[in-house]
Amino acid sequence: MSETTTCELCGTVNVGSPARCIACGSPLRPEDGSQRALPEQEDLDSAADRATLLEEVPRRLVEPPTKQIDRKAVSEGPIQFSIRLLLPDGDRRSIDIGKRAVPLGSGLDHLGVTGDPRVRELEGNLLVEGEVLYVDPVPESSGIYRRLRGEEPLTAGDVVLMGDVAALFTRVPPAAPVDTDRHVLGGSANTPCGRLVFLRRDGSPGPVHDLPAGKTILGRTDGHLNFPNDSRLSRRHARFFASDKAVTIEDLGSRNGTYVRIREKIALDVGDALRIGAAGLQVRERA
């Protein structure tokens, strides 16, 4: 027969050996008159300070609910720009640019071409300051190029990328004045206005071409300078225009564009395109 205990307060018969009455909750005294030991009680605040297997009692029991924080949003800030990545193998994907700088180079999983010998592991960073997106090359970077926005002047040390043809531009010192008393008939006073030093894939200097006054067109088949084995070149790809005042370059609507190497931190506009080795990047506004 099961043990029973009668509650002294309400008279309810409790079956078994509960510590308190199932009806009124009063402590129960065993039939032999001894005091039944009750479990220790602790208030809610004490329970909240005591470690449990779940680390601690949920704070919602002792504190009002708070707004959840998006840790990713805090670390990266508002997304303002998107970068479209174009890889030679046909891979197409977009990367959002927020407060955190995004590195550019060959040793990266998300922006770069792994194993490209023309690109260092880290060439520079994309970063947002205020409302403006910048590309900031690291010291001695030589692998980030920006697509021409129109006809642009060249300065000594600029490297132009057309297809896979890269050329370093240098100025040519002005020629000495022509001595008309000694000028030979049939001679030419049209001295070069600039010089292109074509670079090999390892970056070392190769053949040299002087730019005379006027236009010089570079292309795959229909230019003054032709590179028929470069499949990334258009038939008429880019035009150099030289004078004793300046040398400019302009893309001729080529399929793959003409690029100038970035040597310092510059602002990018929506629609601007970059090249890093064989990879292409395009700046887009975040929808």
TIKE-434100 format. One record per residue (C-alpha): residue number from 1; residue in one letter; chain; x, y, z. Coordinates in steps of 0.05 Angstrom, whole numbers, always signed. Each point is the difference from the previous one (the first is absolute). Layout:
BEGIN
+--------+-------+------+--------+--------+--------+
: vodren : vexti : tigu :     xx :     yy :     zz :
+--------+-------+------+--------+--------+--------+
:    NUM :     a :    A :      X :      Y :      Z :
...
+--------+-------+------+--------+--------+--------+
//
This chain:
BEGIN
+--------+-------+------+--------+--------+--------+
: vodren : vexti : tigu :     xx :     yy :     zz :
+--------+-------+------+--------+--------+--------+
:      1 :     m :    A :     +0 :     +0 :     +0 :
:      2 :     s :    A :    +27 :    +68 :    -20 :
:      3 :     e :    A :    +21 :    +49 :    +55 :
:      4 :     t :    A :    -48 :    +57 :    +12 :
:      5 :     t :    A :     +7 :    +67 :    +35 :
:      6 :     t :    A :    -58 :    +44 :    +23 :
:      7 :     c :    A :     +9 :    +75 :     -6 :
:      8 :     e :    A :    -10 :    +33 :    +67 :
:      9 :     l :    A :    -24 :    +64 :    -32 :
:     10 :     c :    A :    -51 :    -22 :    -52 :
:     11 :     g :    A :    -11 :    -74 :    +18 :
:     12 :     t :    A :    +19 :    -25 :    -69 :
:     13 :     v :    A :    +27 :    -72 :     -1 :
:     14 :     n :    A :    +65 :     +0 :    -40 :
:     15 :     v :    A :    +21 :    -68 :    -29 :
:     16 :     g :    A :    +74 :    -16 :     +0 :
:     17 :     s :    A :    +50 :    +45 :    +34 :
:     18 :     p :    A :     -5 :    +70 :    -30 :
:     19 :     a :    A :    +35 :    +56 :    +37 :
:     20 :     r :    A :    -60 :    +46 :     -7 :
:     21 :     c :    A :    -75 :     -9 :     -5 :
:     22 :     i :    A :    -25 :     -9 :    -70 :
:     23 :     a :    A :    -61 :    +43 :    +16 :
:     24 :     c :    A :    +25 :    +60 :    +40 :
:     25 :     g :    A :    +75 :     -6 :     -4 :
:     26 :     s :    A :    +12 :     -1 :    +75 :
:     27 :     p :    A :    +59 :    -40 :    +27 :
:     28 :     l :    A :    -20 :    -71 :    +20 :
:     29 :     r :    A :    +21 :    -35 :    +64 :
:     30 :     p :    A :    +11 :    -75 :     -4 :
:     31 :     e :    A :    -47 :    -45 :    +41 :
:     32 :     d :    A :    +56 :    -16 :    +49 :
:     33 :     g :    A :     +2 :    +74 :    +19 :
:     34 :     s :    A :    +69 :    +15 :    -27 :
:     35 :     q :    A :    +11 :    +62 :    -43 :
:     36 :     r :    A :     +8 :    -16 :    -73 :
:     37 :     a :    A :    +61 :    +34 :    -30 :
:     38 :     l :    A :    -18 :    +50 :    -53 :
:     39 :     p :    A :    +43 :    +16 :    -60 :
:     40 :     e :    A :    +39 :    +65 :     +5 :
:     41 :     q :    A :    -35 :    +57 :    -34 :
:     42 :     e :    A :    +34 :    +57 :    -39 :
:     43 :     d :    A :    -30 :    +61 :    -30 :
:     44 :     l :    A :     +2 :    +18 :    -74 :
:     45 :     d :    A :    +58 :    +49 :     +7 :
:     46 :     s :    A :    +42 :    -53 :    +35 :
:     47 :     a :    A :    -16 :    -50 :    -55 :
:     48 :     a :    A :    +21 :    +50 :    -53 :
:     49 :     d :    A :    +69 :     +7 :    +32 :
:     50 :     r :    A :    +11 :    -75 :     +4 :
:     51 :     a :    A :    +35 :    -35 :    -59 :
:     52 :     t :    A :    -39 :    -57 :    -32 :
:     53 :     l :    A :    +13 :    -50 :    -56 :
:     54 :     l :    A :    -30 :    +52 :    -47 :
:     55 :     e :    A :    +52 :    +50 :    +24 :
:     56 :     e :    A :    -49 :    +37 :    +44 :
:     57 :     v :    A :    -74 :    +10 :    +12 :
:     58 :     p :    A :    -28 :    +37 :    -61 :
:     59 :     r :    A :     +4 :    +75 :    +12 :
:     60 :     r :    A :    -70 :     +9 :    -27 :
:     61 :     l :    A :    -24 :    -25 :    +69 :
:     62 :     v :    A :    +32 :    +58 :    +37 :
:     63 :     e :    A :    +11 :    +54 :    -54 :
:     64 :     p :    A :    -47 :    +33 :    -51 :
:     65 :     p :    A :    +11 :    -23 :    -72 :
:     66 :     t :    A :    +49 :    +41 :    -41 :
:     67 :     k :    A :     +4 :    +12 :    -75 :
:     68 :     q :    A :    +42 :    -52 :    -36 :
:     69 :     i :    A :    +64 :    +28 :    -32 :
:     70 :     d :    A :    +22 :    -22 :    -69 :
:     71 :     r :    A :    +74 :    -11 :    +13 :
:     72 :     k :    A :    +16 :     -3 :    -75 :
:     73 :     a :    A :    -33 :    +67 :    -11 :
:     74 :     v :    A :    +39 :    +30 :    +57 :
:     75 :     s :    A :    +67 :    -26 :    -26 :
:     76 :     e :    A :    -12 :    +18 :    -73 :
:     77 :     g :    A :    -45 :    +61 :     +3 :
:     78 :     p :    A :    -53 :    +17 :    -51 :
:     79 :     i :    A :    +10 :    -32 :    -68 :
:     80 :     q :    A :     +7 :    +55 :    -53 :
:     81 :     f :    A :    +36 :    -33 :    -59 :
:     82 :     s :    A :     +3 :    -67 :    -34 :
:     83 :     i :    A :    +58 :    -27 :    -40 :
:     84 :     r :    A :    -12 :    -47 :    -59 :
:     85 :     l :    A :    +57 :    -50 :     -7 :
:     86 :     l :    A :    +16 :    -28 :    -69 :
:     87 :     l :    A :    +49 :    -58 :     -3 :
:     88 :     p :    A :    +31 :    -32 :    -62 :
:     89 :     d :    A :    -34 :    -66 :    +13 :
:     90 :     g :    A :    -68 :    +32 :     -7 :
:     91 :     d :    A :    -13 :     +8 :    +75 :
:     92 :     r :    A :    -47 :    +59 :    +13 :
:     93 :     r :    A :    -17 :    +22 :    +71 :
:     94 :     s :    A :    -11 :    +64 :    +39 :
:     95 :     i :    A :    +32 :    +24 :    +65 :
:     96 :     d :    A :    -31 :    +53 :    +45 :
:     97 :     i :    A :    +46 :    +55 :    +25 :
:     98 :     g :    A :    -16 :    +30 :    +68 :
:     99 :     k :    A :    +41 :    +33 :    +55 :
:    100 :     r :    A :    +51 :    -56 :     +1 :
:    101 :     a :    A :    +56 :     +5 :    -53 :
:    102 :     v :    A :     +1 :    -55 :    -52 :
:    103 :     p :    A :    +70 :    -23 :    -21 :
:    104 :     l :    A :    +20 :    -11 :    -73 :
:    105 :     g :    A :    +52 :    -50 :    -24 :
:    106 :     s :    A :    +16 :    -70 :    -22 :
:    107 :     g :    A :     -1 :    -34 :    +68 :
:    108 :     l :    A :    -73 :    +14 :    +14 :
:    109 :     d :    A :    -61 :    -45 :     -6 :
:    110 :     h :    A :    -50 :    +55 :    -18 :
:    111 :     l :    A :    +36 :    +54 :    -40 :
:    112 :     g :    A :    +59 :    -23 :    -42 :
:    113 :     v :    A :    +29 :    -54 :    -44 :
:    114 :     t :    A :    +37 :    -53 :    +40 :
:    115 :     g :    A :    +68 :    -16 :    -29 :
:    116 :     d :    A :     +3 :    +57 :    -50 :
:    117 :     p :    A :    +75 :    +15 :     -6 :
:    118 :     r :    A :    -13 :    +73 :    -18 :
:    119 :     v :    A :    -37 :    +15 :    +65 :
:    120 :     r :    A :    +28 :     +1 :    +70 :
:    121 :     e :    A :    -37 :    -31 :    +59 :
:    122 :     l :    A :    -23 :    +69 :    +22 :
:    123 :     e :    A :     -2 :    +57 :    -50 :
:    124 :     g :    A :    -46 :    +49 :    +36 :
:    125 :     n :    A :    -68 :    +11 :    +32 :
:    126 :     l :    A :    -69 :    +24 :    -17 :
:    127 :     l :    A :    -27 :    +45 :    +56 :
:    128 :     v :    A :    -58 :    +47 :    +12 :
:    129 :     e :    A :    +12 :    +68 :    +32 :
:    130 :     g :    A :    -63 :    +41 :    +10 :
:    131 :     e :    A :    -40 :    -10 :    -63 :
:    132 :     v :    A :    +60 :    -14 :    -46 :
:    133 :     l :    A :    +31 :    -66 :    -21 :
:    134 :     y :    A :    +76 :     +1 :     -7 :
:    135 :     v :    A :    +52 :    -49 :    -26 :
:    136 :     d :    A :    +65 :     +6 :    +40 :
:    137 :     p :    A :    +60 :    -38 :    -27 :
:    138 :     v :    A :    +53 :    -25 :    +49 :
:    139 :     p :    A :    +71 :    +27 :     -7 :
:    140 :     e :    A :    +34 :    -27 :    -63 :
:    141 :     s :    A :    -65 :    -28 :    -27 :
:    142 :     s :    A :     +3 :    -13 :    -74 :
:    143 :     g :    A :    -62 :    -42 :    -14 :
:    144 :     i :    A :    -62 :    +45 :     +6 :
:    145 :     y :    A :    -25 :    +36 :    -63 :
:    146 :     r :    A :    -59 :    +47 :    -11 :
:    147 :     r :    A :    -38 :     +1 :    -66 :
:    148 :     l :    A :     +4 :    +66 :    -39 :
:    149 :     r :    A :    -60 :    +46 :     +8 :
:    150 :     g :    A :    +15 :    +37 :    -65 :
:    151 :     e :    A :    +61 :    +32 :    -30 :
:    152 :     e :    A :    +50 :     +9 :    +56 :
:    153 :     p :    A :    +70 :    +31 :     +3 :
:    154 :     l :    A :    +59 :    -45 :    +17 :
:    155 :     t :    A :    +55 :    +18 :    +49 :
:    156 :     a :    A :    +69 :    -29 :     +3 :
:    157 :     g :    A :     -2 :    -67 :    +36 :
:    158 :     d :    A :    -71 :    -18 :    -21 :
:    159 :     v :    A :    -11 :    -72 :    -22 :
:    160 :     v :    A :    -54 :    -12 :    -52 :
:    161 :     l :    A :    -33 :    -68 :     -6 :
:    162 :     m :    A :    -34 :    -19 :    -66 :
:    163 :     g :    A :    -22 :    -72 :     -3 :
:    164 :     d :    A :    +61 :    -36 :    +27 :
:    165 :     v :    A :    +48 :    +52 :    -27 :
:    166 :     a :    A :    +30 :    +45 :    +54 :
:    167 :     a :    A :    +43 :    +61 :    -17 :
:    168 :     l :    A :    +36 :    +50 :    +44 :
:    169 :     f :    A :     -5 :    +72 :    -23 :
:    170 :     t :    A :    +60 :    +47 :     +6 :
:    171 :     r :    A :    +12 :    +70 :    -26 :
:    172 :     v :    A :    +54 :    +16 :    -51 :
:    173 :     p :    A :    +43 :    +61 :    +13 :
:    174 :     p :    A :    -15 :    +56 :    -49 :
:    175 :     a :    A :    +47 :     +3 :    -60 :
:    176 :     a :    A :    +51 :    +55 :     -9 :
:    177 :     p :    A :    -21 :    +57 :    -45 :
:    178 :     v :    A :    +12 :    -13 :    -73 :
:    179 :     d :    A :    +58 :    +39 :    -29 :
:    180 :     t :    A :    -29 :    +23 :    -66 :
:    181 :     d :    A :    +69 :    +17 :    -27 :
:    182 :     r :    A :    +21 :    -71 :     +7 :
:    183 :     h :    A :    -66 :    -36 :    -11 :
:    184 :     v :    A :     +6 :    -54 :    -53 :
:    185 :     l :    A :    -54 :     -4 :    -53 :
:    186 :     g :    A :    -43 :    -62 :    +11 :
:    187 :     g :    A :    +14 :     -3 :    +74 :
:    188 :     s :    A :    -56 :     -3 :    +51 :
:    189 :     a :    A :    -13 :    +46 :    +59 :
:    190 :     n :    A :    -57 :    -43 :    +24 :
:    191 :     t :    A :    +32 :    -28 :    +63 :
:    192 :     p :    A :    -38 :    -49 :    +46 :
:    193 :     c :    A :    -47 :    +30 :    +52 :
:    194 :     g :    A :     -2 :    -61 :    +44 :
:    195 :     r :    A :    +22 :    -71 :     +6 :
:    196 :     l :    A :    -33 :    -67 :    +15 :
:    197 :     v :    A :    +41 :    -54 :    +33 :
:    198 :     f :    A :    -38 :    -66 :     -8 :
:    199 :     l :    A :     +3 :    -44 :    +61 :
:    200 :     r :    A :     +8 :    -76 :     +2 :
:    201 :     r :    A :    -46 :    -42 :    +43 :
:    202 :     d :    A :    +51 :     +0 :    +57 :
:    203 :     g :    A :     +0 :    +77 :     -2 :
:    204 :     s :    A :    +69 :     +7 :    -31 :
:    205 :     p :    A :     +9 :    +51 :    -57 :
:    206 :     g :    A :     -4 :    -24 :    -71 :
:    207 :     p :    A :     -4 :    +34 :    -68 :
:    208 :     v :    A :     -4 :    +76 :     -5 :
:    209 :     h :    A :    -43 :    +42 :    -46 :
:    210 :     d :    A :     +5 :    +75 :     -8 :
:    211 :     l :    A :    -65 :    +40 :     -8 :
:    212 :     p :    A :     +6 :    +53 :    -55 :
:    213 :     a :    A :    -44 :    +61 :     -2 :
:    214 :     g :    A :    -71 :    -17 :    -20 :
:    215 :     k :    A :    -38 :    -65 :    +10 :
:    216 :     t :    A :    +25 :    -70 :    +10 :
:    217 :     i :    A :    -51 :    -56 :     +1 :
:    218 :     l :    A :    +13 :    -66 :    +35 :
:    219 :     g :    A :    -41 :    -61 :    -15 :
:    220 :     r :    A :     -2 :    -73 :    -20 :
:    221 :     t :    A :     +1 :     +8 :    -76 :
:    222 :     d :    A :    -19 :    +71 :    -24 :
:    223 :     g :    A :    +47 :    +46 :    +39 :
:    224 :     h :    A :    +67 :    +32 :     -8 :
:    225 :     l :    A :    +23 :    -49 :    +54 :
:    226 :     n :    A :    -31 :    -69 :     -6 :
:    227 :     f :    A :     +1 :    -60 :    +46 :
:    228 :     p :    A :    -36 :    -55 :    -39 :
:    229 :     n :    A :     +9 :    -54 :    +53 :
:    230 :     d :    A :    -36 :    +37 :    +55 :
:    231 :     s :    A :    -73 :    -24 :     -2 :
:    232 :     r :    A :    -21 :    +53 :    +51 :
:    233 :     l :    A :    +18 :    +57 :    -46 :
:    234 :     s :    A :    -50 :    +29 :    -49 :
:    235 :     r :    A :    +20 :    +14 :    -73 :
:    236 :     r :    A :     +7 :    +74 :    +16 :
:    237 :     h :    A :     +6 :     +2 :    +76 :
:    238 :     a :    A :    +29 :    +66 :    +25 :
:    239 :     r :    A :    +27 :    +66 :    -28 :
:    240 :     f :    A :    +59 :    +41 :    +26 :
:    241 :     f :    A :     +2 :    +73 :    -20 :
:    242 :     a :    A :    +66 :    +35 :    +11 :
:    243 :     s :    A :    +24 :    +72 :     -5 :
:    244 :     d :    A :    +55 :    +41 :    +31 :
:    245 :     k :    A :    -51 :    +20 :    +54 :
:    246 :     a :    A :    -27 :    -68 :    +23 :
:    247 :     v :    A :    -15 :    -72 :    -19 :
:    248 :     t :    A :    -70 :    -26 :     +9 :
:    249 :     i :    A :    -32 :    -69 :     -7 :
:    250 :     e :    A :    -71 :    -18 :    -20 :
:    251 :     d :    A :    -35 :    -67 :     -6 :
:    252 :     l :    A :    -32 :    -12 :    -69 :
:    253 :     g :    A :    -61 :    -37 :    +25 :
:    254 :     s :    A :    +39 :    -65 :    +10 :
:    255 :     r :    A :    -36 :    -60 :    +28 :
:    256 :     n :    A :    +46 :     -9 :    +61 :
:    257 :     g :    A :    +19 :    +72 :    +13 :
:    258 :     t :    A :    +64 :    +39 :    +11 :
:    259 :     y :    A :    +27 :     +9 :    +70 :
:    260 :     v :    A :    +52 :    +43 :    +37 :
:    261 :     r :    A :    +37 :    -25 :    +61 :
:    262 :     i :    A :    -20 :    +31 :    +67 :
:    263 :     r :    A :    +59 :    +30 :    +37 :
:    264 :     e :    A :    -36 :    +35 :    +57 :
:    265 :     k :    A :    -66 :     +2 :    +38 :
:    266 :     i :    A :    -56 :    +23 :    -46 :
:    267 :     a :    A :    -76 :     +6 :     +4 :
:    268 :     l :    A :    -42 :    -46 :    -42 :
:    269 :     d :    A :    -66 :    +16 :    -33 :
:    270 :     v :    A :    -59 :    -47 :    -11 :
:    271 :     g :    A :    +14 :    -35 :    -66 :
:    272 :     d :    A :    +76 :     +2 :     +7 :
:    273 :     a :    A :    +36 :    -64 :    -17 :
:    274 :     l :    A :    +66 :    -28 :    +28 :
:    275 :     r :    A :    +46 :    -55 :    -23 :
:    276 :     i :    A :    +44 :    -42 :    +45 :
:    277 :     g :    A :    +39 :    -48 :    -43 :
:    278 :     a :    A :    -51 :    -39 :    -41 :
:    279 :     a :    A :    -58 :    +19 :    +46 :
:    280 :     g :    A :    -48 :    +57 :    -12 :
:    281 :     l :    A :    -40 :    +40 :    +52 :
:    282 :     q :    A :    -57 :    +49 :    -12 :
:    283 :     v :    A :    -28 :    +49 :    +51 :
:    284 :     r :    A :    -75 :     -1 :     +9 :
:    285 :     e :    A :    -47 :    +39 :    +44 :
:    286 :     r :    A :    -32 :    -42 :    +54 :
:    287 :     a :    A :    -73 :    -12 :    -19 :
+--------+-------+------+--------+--------+--------+
//
